[in-house]
């Protein structure tokens, strides 16, 4: 005899989640937040879109003082978000390491952690070169010398 949906939901609500399950669920949610922040694009496309924004804005602005302000502000917001993501994944990493030691669970955490760290490092690289000016930024982009172009291609 099949159980009713209510009986099934009551039975499943009694399942206890372990601290490991909770930490891995938190990791899964964080990973979805990172993907959502990048617009579900691959890292390469996300970073290339940031460069494109700098190039588009640079071609529209006449005054050096205004050059790339909006693009820089956007990049600063992305960097702040990824620093927050990194802090969260480091907390999850510590928790999983304490609970499970080195194993498949920790490898899952490290995969997300590496994605966040790599994206953050690449954005910081873009930010550094954006301060040098339009001409050098354009040359680096065209010559594929930005960190993301070397790491992710």
N, CA, C and O atoms as a GROMACS GRO file, in nm:
protein
  612
    1UNK      N    1   0.085  -0.118   0.000
    1UNK     CA    2   0.000   0.000   0.000
    1UNK      C    3   0.089   0.123   0.000
    1UNK      O    4   0.182   0.133   0.080
    2UNK      N    5   0.061   0.217  -0.090
    2UNK     CA    6   0.142   0.339  -0.102
    2UNK      C    7   0.104   0.438   0.007
    2UNK      O    8  -0.012   0.450   0.046
    3UNK      N    9   0.207   0.509   0.054
    3UNK     CA   10   0.182   0.610   0.157
    3UNK      C   11   0.136   0.740   0.092
    3UNK      O   12   0.175   0.772  -0.021
    4UNK      N   13   0.055   0.813   0.163
    4UNK     CA   14   0.007   0.940   0.111
    4UNK      C   15   0.122   1.042   0.110
    4UNK      O   16   0.220   1.025   0.182
    5UNK      N   17   0.109   1.148   0.027
    5UNK     CA   18   0.213   1.249   0.023
    5UNK      C   19   0.238   1.311   0.162
    5UNK      O   20   0.352   1.344   0.195
    6UNK      N   21   0.133   1.326   0.241
    6UNK     CA   22   0.149   1.385   0.375
    6UNK      C   23   0.231   1.291   0.465
    6UNK      O   24   0.316   1.335   0.542
    7UNK      N   25   0.202   1.162   0.454
    7UNK     CA   26   0.277   1.065   0.534
    7UNK      C   27   0.423   1.062   0.492
    7UNK      O   28   0.512   1.049   0.575
    8UNK      N   29   0.447   1.076   0.361
    8UNK     CA   30   0.585   1.079   0.312
    8UNK      C   31   0.658   1.203   0.361
    8UNK      O   32   0.774   1.195   0.403
    9UNK      N   33   0.592   1.319   0.356
    9UNK     CA   34   0.659   1.441   0.401
    9UNK      C   35   0.687   1.437   0.550
    9UNK      O   36   0.788   1.490   0.596
   10UNK      N   37   0.598   1.375   0.626
   10UNK     CA   38   0.620   1.361   0.770
   10UNK      C   39   0.738   1.268   0.795
   10UNK      O   40   0.820   1.294   0.884
   11UNK      N   41   0.746   1.160   0.718
   11UNK     CA   42   0.856   1.065   0.735
   11UNK      C   43   0.989   1.129   0.698
   11UNK      O   44   1.089   1.107   0.766
   12UNK      N   45   0.993   1.207   0.591
   12UNK     CA   46   1.119   1.269   0.548
   12UNK      C   47   1.158   1.385   0.636
   12UNK      O   48   1.276   1.418   0.644
   13UNK      N   49   1.064   1.448   0.703
   13UNK     CA   50   1.099   1.560   0.790
   13UNK      C   51   1.173   1.514   0.915
   13UNK      O   52   1.234   1.595   0.984
   14UNK      N   53   1.167   1.383   0.944
   14UNK     CA   54   1.235   1.329   1.061
   14UNK      C   55   1.381   1.297   1.032
   14UNK      O   56   1.455   1.260   1.123
   15UNK      N   57   1.423   1.309   0.907
   15UNK     CA   58   1.562   1.281   0.871
   15UNK      C   59   1.648   1.394   0.926
   15UNK      O   60   1.623   1.512   0.902
   16UNK      N   61   1.749   1.355   0.999
   16UNK     CA   62   1.840   1.453   1.059
   16UNK      C   63   1.956   1.480   0.963
   16UNK      O   64   2.018   1.387   0.911
   17UNK      N   65   1.983   1.607   0.941
   17UNK     CA   66   2.098   1.644   0.860
   17UNK      C   67   2.221   1.650   0.948
   17UNK      O   68   2.217   1.702   1.060
   18UNK      N   69   2.330   1.598   0.897
   18UNK     CA   70   2.455   1.603   0.971
   18UNK      C   71   2.520   1.739   0.948
   18UNK      O   72   2.484   1.809   0.853
   19UNK      N   73   2.614   1.779   1.032
   19UNK     CA   74   2.687   1.903   1.008
   19UNK      C   75   2.756   1.905   0.871
   19UNK      O   76   2.767   2.010   0.808
   20UNK      N   77   2.801   1.789   0.826
   20UNK     CA   78   2.863   1.780   0.693
   20UNK      C   79   2.760   1.811   0.586
   20UNK      O   80   2.789   1.886   0.492
   21UNK      N   81   2.640   1.754   0.598
   21UNK     CA   82   2.532   1.781   0.501
   21UNK      C   83   2.500   1.930   0.496
   21UNK      O   84   2.479   1.986   0.388
   22UNK      N   85   2.496   1.991   0.611
   22UNK     CA   86   2.464   2.135   0.618
   22UNK      C   87   2.574   2.218   0.551
   22UNK      O   88   2.546   2.310   0.475
   23UNK      N   89   2.699   2.184   0.578
   23UNK     CA   90   2.811   2.257   0.518
   23UNK      C   91   2.813   2.239   0.366
   23UNK      O   92   2.838   2.334   0.293
   24UNK      N   93   2.786   2.117   0.319
   24UNK     CA   94   2.785   2.092   0.174
   24UNK      C   95   2.667   2.161   0.107
   24UNK      O   96   2.679   2.206  -0.008
   25UNK      N   97   2.555   2.170   0.175
   25UNK     CA   98   2.441   2.245   0.120
   25UNK      C   99   2.475   2.393   0.111
   25UNK      O  100   2.440   2.460   0.014
   26UNK      N  101   2.544   2.443   0.212
   26UNK     CA  102   2.588   2.582   0.210
   26UNK      C  103   2.685   2.606   0.093
   26UNK      O  104   2.679   2.710   0.028
   27UNK      N  105   2.772   2.510   0.068
   27UNK     CA  106   2.865   2.518  -0.046
   27UNK      C  107   2.788   2.521  -0.177
   27UNK      O  108   2.819   2.600  -0.267
   28UNK      N  109   2.687   2.436  -0.188
   28UNK     CA  110   2.606   2.430  -0.309
   28UNK      C  111   2.536   2.565  -0.334
   28UNK      O  112   2.533   2.614  -0.446
   29UNK      N  113   2.481   2.622  -0.229
   29UNK     CA  114   2.414   2.752  -0.242
   29UNK      C  115   2.514   2.862  -0.280
   29UNK      O  116   2.484   2.948  -0.363
   30UNK      N  117   2.632   2.858  -0.220
   30UNK     CA  118   2.735   2.956  -0.253
   30UNK      C  119   2.778   2.943  -0.398
   30UNK      O  120   2.795   3.043  -0.468
   31UNK      N  121   2.794   2.822  -0.444
   31UNK     CA  122   2.833   2.799  -0.584
   31UNK      C  123   2.727   2.854  -0.679
   31UNK      O  124   2.760   2.914  -0.782
   32UNK      N  125   2.599   2.834  -0.644
   32UNK     CA  126   2.491   2.890  -0.727
   32UNK      C  127   2.494   3.043  -0.725
   32UNK      O  128   2.470   3.106  -0.828
   33UNK      N  129   2.526   3.103  -0.609
   33UNK     CA  130   2.536   3.249  -0.600
   33UNK      C  131   2.648   3.302  -0.687
   33UNK      O  132   2.633   3.405  -0.754
   34UNK      N  133   2.761   3.232  -0.687
   34UNK     CA  134   2.875   3.273  -0.771
   34UNK      C  135   2.835   3.266  -0.918
   34UNK      O  136   2.860   3.360  -0.993
   35UNK      N  137   2.772   3.156  -0.958
   35UNK     CA  138   2.728   3.142  -1.097
   35UNK      C  139   2.626   3.248  -1.134
   35UNK      O  140   2.630   3.304  -1.244
   36UNK      N  141   2.534   3.276  -1.044
   36UNK     CA  142   2.432   3.378  -1.070
   36UNK      C  143   2.498   3.516  -1.083
   36UNK      O  144   2.459   3.595  -1.169
   37UNK      N  145   2.596   3.544  -0.998
   37UNK     CA  146   2.665   3.672  -1.004
   37UNK      C  147   2.734   3.690  -1.140
   37UNK      O  148   2.739   3.800  -1.195
   38UNK      N  149   2.787   3.580  -1.193
   38UNK     CA  150   2.854   3.588  -1.324
   38UNK      C  151   2.753   3.578  -1.438
   38UNK      O  152   2.792   3.576  -1.555
   39UNK      N  153   2.626   3.571  -1.405
   39UNK     CA  154   2.524   3.560  -1.509
   39UNK      C  155   2.521   3.423  -1.572
   39UNK      O  156   2.485   3.408  -1.689
   40UNK      N  157   2.558   3.321  -1.494
   40UNK     CA  158   2.564   3.183  -1.541
   40UNK      C  159   2.658   3.165  -1.660
   40UNK      O  160   2.650   3.066  -1.733
   41UNK      N  161   2.748   3.262  -1.680
   41UNK     CA  162   2.848   3.252  -1.786
   41UNK      C  163   2.973   3.184  -1.732
   41UNK      O  164   2.995   3.177  -1.611
   42UNK      N  165   3.052   3.136  -1.823
   42UNK     CA  166   3.182   3.083  -1.784
   42UNK      C  167   3.270   3.199  -1.737
   42UNK      O  168   3.245   3.314  -1.772
   43UNK      N  169   3.371   3.166  -1.658
   43UNK     CA  170   3.461   3.270  -1.607
   43UNK      C  171   3.517   3.355  -1.720
   43UNK      O  172   3.521   3.477  -1.710
   44UNK      N  173   3.560   3.290  -1.826
   44UNK     CA  174   3.622   3.362  -1.937
   44UNK      C  175   3.527   3.466  -1.995
   44UNK      O  176   3.567   3.581  -2.018
   45UNK      N  177   3.404   3.429  -2.020
   45UNK     CA  178   3.306   3.524  -2.077
   45UNK      C  179   3.277   3.636  -1.978
   45UNK      O  180   3.267   3.752  -2.019
   46UNK      N  181   3.264   3.604  -1.852
   46UNK     CA  182   3.238   3.705  -1.749
   46UNK      C  183   3.351   3.809  -1.748
   46UNK      O  184   3.324   3.929  -1.747
   47UNK      N  185   3.474   3.764  -1.748
   47UNK     CA  186   3.589   3.856  -1.744
   47UNK      C  187   3.604   3.932  -1.876
   47UNK      O  188   3.641   4.050  -1.876
   48UNK      N  189   3.577   3.865  -1.988
   48UNK     CA  190   3.583   3.933  -2.117
   48UNK      C  191   3.476   4.042  -2.125
   48UNK      O  192   3.500   4.148  -2.182
   49UNK      N  193   3.358   4.017  -2.068
   49UNK     CA  194   3.252   4.119  -2.066
   49UNK      C  195   3.294   4.241  -1.984
   49UNK      O  196   3.259   4.354  -2.020
   50UNK      N  197   3.369   4.220  -1.876
   50UNK     CA  198   3.421   4.333  -1.798
   50UNK      C  199   3.515   4.415  -1.884
   50UNK      O  200   3.507   4.538  -1.885
   51UNK      N  201   3.604   4.349  -1.956
   51UNK     CA  202   3.696   4.422  -2.046
   51UNK      C  203   3.620   4.498  -2.153
   51UNK      O  204   3.653   4.612  -2.184
   52UNK      N  205   3.520   4.434  -2.209
   52UNK     CA  206   3.440   4.499  -2.313
   52UNK      C  207   3.374   4.625  -2.259
   52UNK      O  208   3.363   4.725  -2.330
   53UNK      N  209   3.330   4.620  -2.135
   53UNK     CA  210   3.268   4.738  -2.075
   53UNK      C  211   3.368   4.853  -2.064
   53UNK      O  212   3.334   4.968  -2.091
   54UNK      N  213   3.490   4.821  -2.024
   54UNK     CA  214   3.594   4.924  -2.019
   54UNK      C  215   3.618   4.983  -2.157
   54UNK      O  216   3.630   5.105  -2.171
   55UNK      N  217   3.625   4.899  -2.258
   55UNK     CA  218   3.653   4.946  -2.394
   55UNK      C  219   3.538   5.032  -2.447
   55UNK      O  220   3.561   5.135  -2.509
   56UNK      N  221   3.415   4.989  -2.424
   56UNK     CA  222   3.299   5.066  -2.469
   56UNK      C  223   3.293   5.202  -2.400
   56UNK      O  224   3.270   5.304  -2.463
   57UNK      N  225   3.315   5.201  -2.270
   57UNK     CA  226   3.308   5.326  -2.195
   57UNK      C  227   3.422   5.419  -2.234
   57UNK      O  228   3.403   5.540  -2.245
   58UNK      N  229   3.540   5.364  -2.254
   58UNK     CA  230   3.655   5.445  -2.293
   58UNK      C  231   3.634   5.514  -2.425
   58UNK      O  232   3.684   5.625  -2.446
   59UNK      N  233   3.562   5.452  -2.516
   59UNK     CA  234   3.538   5.512  -2.647
   59UNK      C  235   3.431   5.621  -2.642
   59UNK      O  236   3.422   5.702  -2.734
   60UNK      N  237   3.348   5.623  -2.536
   60UNK     CA  238   3.240   5.722  -2.525
   60UNK      C  239   3.281   5.846  -2.446
   60UNK      O  240   3.217   5.951  -2.460
   61UNK      N  241   3.384   5.837  -2.365
   61UNK     CA  242   3.418   5.944  -2.272
   61UNK      C  243   3.523   6.036  -2.332
   61UNK      O  244   3.619   5.992  -2.394
   62UNK      N  245   3.501   6.167  -2.313
   62UNK     CA  246   3.593   6.266  -2.368
   62UNK      C  247   3.696   6.315  -2.267
   62UNK      O  248   3.806   6.354  -2.305
   63UNK      N  249   3.663   6.312  -2.139
   63UNK     CA  250   3.751   6.367  -2.037
   63UNK      C  251   3.821   6.255  -1.961
   63UNK      O  252   3.757   6.159  -1.919
   64UNK      N  253   3.952   6.268  -1.943
   64UNK     CA  254   4.031   6.164  -1.877
   64UNK      C  255   3.984   6.138  -1.734
   64UNK      O  256   3.988   6.025  -1.687
   65UNK      N  257   3.938   6.242  -1.665
   65UNK     CA  258   3.894   6.226  -1.527
   65UNK      C  259   3.770   6.137  -1.518
   65UNK      O  260   3.751   6.068  -1.417
   66UNK      N  261   3.688   6.138  -1.621
   66UNK     CA  262   3.566   6.058  -1.621
   66UNK      C  263   3.589   5.919  -1.680
   66UNK      O  264   3.502   5.832  -1.672
   67UNK      N  265   3.705   5.900  -1.740
   67UNK     CA  266   3.731   5.776  -1.812
   67UNK      C  267   3.714   5.653  -1.723
   67UNK      O  268   3.778   5.642  -1.618
   68UNK      N  269   3.631   5.565  -1.765
   68UNK     CA  270   3.608   5.434  -1.704
   68UNK      C  271   3.550   5.437  -1.564
   68UNK      O  272   3.555   5.336  -1.494
   69UNK      N  273   3.494   5.550  -1.520
   69UNK     CA  274   3.441   5.556  -1.384
   69UNK      C  275   3.334   5.449  -1.360
   69UNK      O  276   3.341   5.375  -1.262
   70UNK      N  277   3.237   5.442  -1.448
   70UNK     CA  278   3.129   5.344  -1.429
   70UNK      C  279   3.183   5.201  -1.438
   70UNK      O  280   3.142   5.115  -1.360
   71UNK      N  281   3.273   5.177  -1.531
   71UNK     CA  282   3.330   5.042  -1.545
   71UNK      C  283   3.413   5.007  -1.422
   71UNK      O  284   3.408   4.894  -1.375
   72UNK      N  285   3.488   5.102  -1.371
   72UNK     CA  286   3.567   5.078  -1.250
   72UNK      C  287   3.477   5.052  -1.130
   72UNK      O  288   3.502   4.962  -1.049
   73UNK      N  289   3.371   5.131  -1.118
   73UNK     CA  290   3.276   5.111  -1.008
   73UNK      C  291   3.214   4.971  -1.014
   73UNK      O  292   3.201   4.903  -0.912
   74UNK      N  293   3.177   4.929  -1.133
   74UNK     CA  294   3.121   4.795  -1.151
   74UNK      C  295   3.223   4.688  -1.114
   74UNK      O  296   3.190   4.592  -1.046
   75UNK      N  297   3.346   4.707  -1.160
   75UNK     CA  298   3.452   4.610  -1.127
   75UNK      C  299   3.476   4.606  -0.976
   75UNK      O  300   3.495   4.498  -0.920
   76UNK      N  301   3.476   4.722  -0.911
   76UNK     CA  302   3.493   4.726  -0.765
   76UNK      C  303   3.382   4.648  -0.694
   76UNK      O  304   3.407   4.580  -0.594
   77UNK      N  305   3.259   4.659  -0.745
   77UNK     CA  306   3.147   4.585  -0.686
   77UNK      C  307   3.164   4.434  -0.706
   77UNK      O  308   3.136   4.355  -0.616
   78UNK      N  309   3.211   4.395  -0.824
   78UNK     CA  310   3.236   4.253  -0.849
   78UNK      C  311   3.346   4.201  -0.756
   78UNK      O  312   3.334   4.092  -0.700
   79UNK      N  313   3.452   4.278  -0.739
   79UNK     CA  314   3.562   4.237  -0.652
   79UNK      C  315   3.512   4.222  -0.508
   79UNK      O  316   3.545   4.124  -0.442
   80UNK      N  317   3.434   4.317  -0.462
   80UNK     CA  318   3.380   4.309  -0.325
   80UNK      C  319   3.293   4.184  -0.308
   80UNK      O  320   3.301   4.116  -0.206
   81UNK      N  321   3.212   4.155  -0.407
   81UNK     CA  322   3.126   4.036  -0.400
   81UNK      C  323   3.211   3.909  -0.395
   81UNK      O  324   3.182   3.819  -0.317
   82UNK      N  325   3.313   3.902  -0.478
   82UNK     CA  326   3.396   3.782  -0.479
   82UNK      C  327   3.483   3.769  -0.354
   82UNK      O  328   3.516   3.658  -0.313
   83UNK      N  329   3.519   3.881  -0.294
   83UNK     CA  330   3.589   3.874  -0.165
   83UNK      C  331   3.497   3.815  -0.058
   83UNK      O  332   3.541   3.738   0.027
   84UNK      N  333   3.371   3.851  -0.063
   84UNK     CA  334   3.273   3.795   0.029
   84UNK      C  335   3.252   3.646   0.002
   84UNK      O  336   3.244   3.566   0.096
   85UNK      N  337   3.244   3.609  -0.126
   85UNK     CA  338   3.231   3.467  -0.161
   85UNK      C  339   3.353   3.389  -0.110
   85UNK      O  340   3.339   3.278  -0.058
   86UNK      N  341   3.471   3.447  -0.125
   86UNK     CA  342   3.593   3.380  -0.082
   86UNK      C  343   3.593   3.359   0.069
   86UNK      O  344   3.632   3.253   0.117
   87UNK      N  345   3.550   3.460   0.143
   87UNK     CA  346   3.543   3.446   0.288
   87UNK      C  347   3.448   3.332   0.326
   87UNK      O  348   3.478   3.252   0.415
   88UNK      N  349   3.334   3.327   0.261
   88UNK     CA  350   3.236   3.220   0.290
   88UNK      C  351   3.291   3.082   0.257
   88UNK      O  352   3.274   2.988   0.336
   89UNK      N  353   3.356   3.068   0.142
   89UNK     CA  354   3.406   2.937   0.104
   89UNK      C  355   3.523   2.895   0.193
   89UNK      O  356   3.543   2.776   0.216
   90UNK      N  357   3.599   2.990   0.244
   90UNK     CA  358   3.707   2.956   0.338
   90UNK      C  359   3.649   2.904   0.470
   90UNK      O  360   3.706   2.813   0.530
   91UNK      N  361   3.538   2.961   0.514
   91UNK     CA  362   3.471   2.911   0.634
   91UNK      C  363   3.420   2.769   0.613
   91UNK      O  364   3.433   2.683   0.700
   92UNK      N  365   3.361   2.745   0.496
   92UNK     CA  366   3.311   2.612   0.464
   92UNK      C  367   3.429   2.513   0.455
   92UNK      O  368   3.419   2.400   0.502
   93UNK      N  369   3.538   2.557   0.396
   93UNK     CA  370   3.657   2.473   0.384
   93UNK      C  371   3.704   2.428   0.522
   93UNK      O  372   3.733   2.311   0.543
   94UNK      N  373   3.713   2.522   0.614
   94UNK     CA  374   3.757   2.489   0.750
   94UNK      C  375   3.662   2.389   0.816
   94UNK      O  376   3.706   2.294   0.882
   95UNK      N  377   3.534   2.411   0.798
   95UNK     CA  378   3.434   2.324   0.859
   95UNK      C  379   3.443   2.182   0.803
   95UNK      O  380   3.444   2.085   0.879
   96UNK      N  381   3.450   2.172   0.672
   96UNK     CA  382   3.458   2.040   0.608
   96UNK      C  383   3.589   1.970   0.646
   96UNK      O  384   3.590   1.849   0.670
   97UNK      N  385   3.697   2.044   0.652
   97UNK     CA  386   3.825   1.984   0.690
   97UNK      C  387   3.818   1.928   0.832
   97UNK      O  388   3.871   1.820   0.859
   98UNK      N  389   3.754   2.002   0.922
   98UNK     CA  390   3.738   1.955   1.060
   98UNK      C  391   3.649   1.832   1.068
   98UNK      O  392   3.677   1.738   1.143
   99UNK      N  393   3.541   1.833   0.991
   99UNK     CA  394   3.443   1.725   1.000
   99UNK      C  395   3.483   1.599   0.924
   99UNK      O  396   3.458   1.487   0.970
  100UNK      N  397   3.545   1.618   0.807
  100UNK     CA  398   3.568   1.503   0.718
  100UNK      C  399   3.714   1.475   0.691
  100UNK      O  400   3.749   1.365   0.646
  101UNK      N  401   3.799   1.572   0.717
  101UNK     CA  402   3.939   1.554   0.679
  101UNK      C  403   3.954   1.569   0.529
  101UNK      O  404   3.867   1.624   0.461
  102UNK      N  405   4.065   1.519   0.478
  102UNK     CA  406   4.092   1.526   0.334
  102UNK      C  407   4.014   1.414   0.266
  102UNK      O  408   4.025   1.297   0.305
  103UNK      N  409   3.937   1.449   0.167
  103UNK     CA  410   3.857   1.349   0.096
  103UNK      C  411   3.775   1.414  -0.013
  103UNK      O  412   3.803   1.527  -0.055
  104UNK      N  413   3.673   1.345  -0.058
  104UNK     CA  414   3.593   1.394  -0.170
  104UNK      C  415   3.515   1.520  -0.135
  104UNK      O  416   3.496   1.607  -0.220
  105UNK      N  417   3.469   1.530  -0.011
  105UNK     CA  418   3.395   1.650   0.030
  105UNK      C  419   3.485   1.773   0.024
  105UNK      O  420   3.444   1.879  -0.025
  106UNK      N  421   3.607   1.759   0.073
  106UNK     CA  422   3.702   1.871   0.070
  106UNK      C  423   3.739   1.906  -0.074
  106UNK      O  424   3.757   2.024  -0.106
  107UNK      N  425   3.750   1.807  -0.159
  107UNK     CA  426   3.781   1.832  -0.300
  107UNK      C  427   3.670   1.916  -0.365
  107UNK      O  428   3.699   2.004  -0.446
  108UNK      N  429   3.545   1.890  -0.330
  108UNK     CA  430   3.433   1.969  -0.383
  108UNK      C  431   3.445   2.115  -0.339
  108UNK      O  432   3.422   2.208  -0.417
  109UNK      N  433   3.481   2.134  -0.212
  109UNK     CA  434   3.498   2.270  -0.160
  109UNK      C  435   3.613   2.339  -0.232
  109UNK      O  436   3.601   2.455  -0.271
  110UNK      N  437   3.723   2.269  -0.250
  110UNK     CA  438   3.840   2.328  -0.314
  110UNK      C  439   3.814   2.365  -0.460
  110UNK      O  440   3.872   2.461  -0.511
  111UNK      N  441   3.728   2.291  -0.525
  111UNK     CA  442   3.692   2.324  -0.664
  111UNK      C  443   3.622   2.460  -0.670
  111UNK      O  444   3.655   2.543  -0.754
  112UNK      N  445   3.526   2.480  -0.583
  112UNK     CA  446   3.456   2.609  -0.578
  112UNK      C  447   3.551   2.719  -0.533
  112UNK      O  448   3.549   2.829  -0.588
  113UNK      N  449   3.633   2.689  -0.433
  113UNK     CA  450   3.729   2.786  -0.380
  113UNK      C  451   3.827   2.831  -0.490
  113UNK      O  452   3.857   2.950  -0.501
  114UNK      N  453   3.875   2.738  -0.570
  114UNK     CA  454   3.968   2.772  -0.678
  114UNK      C  455   3.901   2.860  -0.784
  114UNK      O  456   3.963   2.952  -0.836
  115UNK      N  457   3.776   2.831  -0.814
  115UNK     CA  458   3.703   2.912  -0.912
  115UNK      C  459   3.689   3.056  -0.862
  115UNK      O  460   3.709   3.151  -0.938
  116UNK      N  461   3.655   3.071  -0.736
  116UNK     CA  462   3.638   3.205  -0.678
  116UNK      C  463   3.772   3.277  -0.673
  116UNK      O  464   3.781   3.394  -0.712
  117UNK      N  465   3.876   3.209  -0.626
  117UNK     CA  466   4.009   3.272  -0.616
  117UNK      C  467   4.062   3.314  -0.753
  117UNK      O  468   4.115   3.424  -0.768
  118UNK      N  469   4.048   3.227  -0.850
  118UNK     CA  470   4.097   3.258  -0.984
  118UNK      C  471   4.024   3.378  -1.042
  118UNK      O  472   4.086   3.469  -1.098
  119UNK      N  473   3.893   3.380  -1.029
  119UNK     CA  474   3.814   3.492  -1.081
  119UNK      C  475   3.852   3.621  -1.010
  119UNK      O  476   3.867   3.725  -1.075
  120UNK      N  477   3.869   3.615  -0.880
  120UNK     CA  478   3.907   3.733  -0.802
  120UNK      C  479   4.046   3.784  -0.844
  120UNK      O  480   4.065   3.904  -0.864
  121UNK      N  481   4.142   3.693  -0.857
  121UNK     CA  482   4.277   3.734  -0.900
  121UNK      C  483   4.274   3.799  -1.037
  121UNK      O  484   4.343   3.898  -1.061
  122UNK      N  485   4.195   3.744  -1.127
  122UNK     CA  486   4.185   3.800  -1.262
  122UNK      C  487   4.122   3.939  -1.261
  122UNK      O  488   4.164   4.028  -1.335
  123UNK      N  489   4.020   3.959  -1.177
  123UNK     CA  490   3.958   4.091  -1.168
  123UNK      C  491   4.054   4.192  -1.106
  123UNK      O  492   4.059   4.307  -1.149
  124UNK      N  493   4.131   4.150  -1.007
  124UNK     CA  494   4.231   4.240  -0.947
  124UNK      C  495   4.336   4.277  -1.050
  124UNK      O  496   4.384   4.391  -1.051
  125UNK      N  497   4.374   4.184  -1.135
  125UNK     CA  498   4.468   4.211  -1.244
  125UNK      C  499   4.411   4.316  -1.339
  125UNK      O  500   4.480   4.410  -1.376
  126UNK      N  501   4.285   4.300  -1.378
  126UNK     CA  502   4.220   4.399  -1.465
  126UNK      C  503   4.217   4.536  -1.399
  126UNK      O  504   4.243   4.637  -1.463
  127UNK      N  505   4.185   4.538  -1.271
  127UNK     CA  506   4.175   4.664  -1.198
  127UNK      C  507   4.310   4.736  -1.195
  127UNK      O  508   4.316   4.858  -1.211
  128UNK      N  509   4.416   4.662  -1.175
  128UNK     CA  510   4.550   4.721  -1.172
  128UNK      C  511   4.582   4.788  -1.305
  128UNK      O  512   4.628   4.902  -1.309
  129UNK      N  513   4.559   4.716  -1.413
  129UNK     CA  514   4.591   4.772  -1.545
  129UNK      C  515   4.494   4.881  -1.588
  129UNK      O  516   4.530   4.967  -1.668
  130UNK      N  517   4.372   4.879  -1.537
  130UNK     CA  518   4.276   4.984  -1.570
  130UNK      C  519   4.323   5.119  -1.517
  130UNK      O  520   4.290   5.224  -1.573
  131UNK      N  521   4.402   5.116  -1.409
  131UNK     CA  522   4.454   5.241  -1.353
  131UNK      C  523   4.563   5.302  -1.440
  131UNK      O  524   4.592   5.421  -1.427
  132UNK      N  525   4.624   5.223  -1.526
  132UNK     CA  526   4.735   5.272  -1.608
  132UNK      C  527   4.691   5.350  -1.730
  132UNK      O  528   4.768   5.428  -1.786
  133UNK      N  529   4.568   5.331  -1.770
  133UNK     CA  530   4.516   5.409  -1.881
  133UNK      C  531   4.470   5.326  -1.998
  133UNK      O  532   4.498   5.206  -2.009
  134UNK      N  533   4.399   5.395  -2.085
  134UNK     CA  534   4.330   5.334  -2.198
  134UNK      C  535   4.426   5.264  -2.295
  134UNK      O  536   4.401   5.150  -2.335
  135UNK      N  537   4.534   5.330  -2.331
  135UNK     CA  538   4.622   5.275  -2.434
  135UNK      C  539   4.688   5.144  -2.389
  135UNK      O  540   4.689   5.046  -2.464
  136UNK      N  541   4.742   5.144  -2.270
  136UNK     CA  542   4.808   5.023  -2.222
  136UNK      C  543   4.707   4.910  -2.199
  136UNK      O  544   4.736   4.794  -2.228
  137UNK      N  545   4.590   4.943  -2.148
  137UNK     CA  546   4.484   4.844  -2.126
  137UNK      C  547   4.446   4.780  -2.259
  137UNK      O  548   4.434   4.657  -2.269
  138UNK      N  549   4.427   4.861  -2.361
  138UNK     CA  550   4.390   4.811  -2.493
  138UNK      C  551   4.499   4.721  -2.550
  138UNK      O  552   4.469   4.615  -2.605
  139UNK      N  553   4.624   4.763  -2.537
  139UNK     CA  554   4.735   4.681  -2.587
  139UNK      C  555   4.740   4.544  -2.518
  139UNK      O  556   4.757   4.442  -2.583
  140UNK      N  557   4.724   4.545  -2.387
  140UNK     CA  558   4.727   4.419  -2.313
  140UNK      C  559   4.612   4.328  -2.354
  140UNK      O  560   4.629   4.206  -2.367
  141UNK      N  561   4.495   4.386  -2.373
  141UNK     CA  562   4.379   4.307  -2.414
  141UNK      C  563   4.400   4.246  -2.552
  141UNK      O  564   4.374   4.127  -2.573
  142UNK      N  565   4.448   4.327  -2.645
  142UNK     CA  566   4.469   4.279  -2.782
  142UNK      C  567   4.579   4.175  -2.789
  142UNK      O  568   4.572   4.082  -2.870
  143UNK      N  569   4.682   4.188  -2.706
  143UNK     CA  570   4.794   4.095  -2.707
  143UNK      C  571   4.773   3.975  -2.616
  143UNK      O  572   4.863   3.892  -2.598
  144UNK      N  573   4.653   3.965  -2.558
  144UNK     CA  574   4.616   3.854  -2.471
  144UNK      C  575   4.713   3.837  -2.355
  144UNK      O  576   4.760   3.726  -2.327
  145UNK      N  577   4.743   3.947  -2.289
  145UNK     CA  578   4.839   3.945  -2.179
  145UNK      C  579   4.775   3.960  -2.042
  145UNK      O  580   4.845   3.959  -1.940
  146UNK      N  581   4.644   3.973  -2.037
  146UNK     CA  582   4.579   3.977  -1.906
  146UNK      C  583   4.583   3.837  -1.844
  146UNK      O  584   4.588   3.736  -1.914
  147UNK      N  585   4.580   3.834  -1.714
  147UNK     CA  586   4.588   3.707  -1.641
  147UNK      C  587   4.479   3.610  -1.685
  147UNK      O  588   4.507   3.492  -1.707
  148UNK      N  589   4.356   3.658  -1.698
  148UNK     CA  590   4.246   3.568  -1.735
  148UNK      C  591   4.267   3.511  -1.874
  148UNK      O  592   4.224   3.399  -1.902
  149UNK      N  593   4.332   3.585  -1.963
  149UNK     CA  594   4.354   3.535  -2.098
  149UNK      C  595   4.462   3.427  -2.100
  149UNK      O  596   4.462   3.340  -2.188
  150UNK      N  597   4.553   3.433  -2.005
  150UNK     CA  598   4.658   3.331  -1.997
  150UNK      C  599   4.611   3.208  -1.919
  150UNK      O  600   4.650   3.096  -1.953
  151UNK      N  601   4.529   3.228  -1.815
  151UNK     CA  602   4.488   3.117  -1.729
  151UNK      C  603   4.370   3.038  -1.785
  151UNK      O  604   4.366   2.915  -1.774
  152UNK      N  605   4.276   3.106  -1.844
  152UNK     CA  606   4.148   3.042  -1.877
  152UNK      C  607   4.132   3.006  -2.023
  152UNK      O  608   4.031   2.946  -2.060
  153UNK      N  609   4.228   3.040  -2.106
  153UNK     CA  610   4.215   3.008  -2.249
  153UNK      C  611   4.296   2.884  -2.279
  153UNK      O  612   4.300   2.839  -2.394
   0.00000   0.00000   0.00000
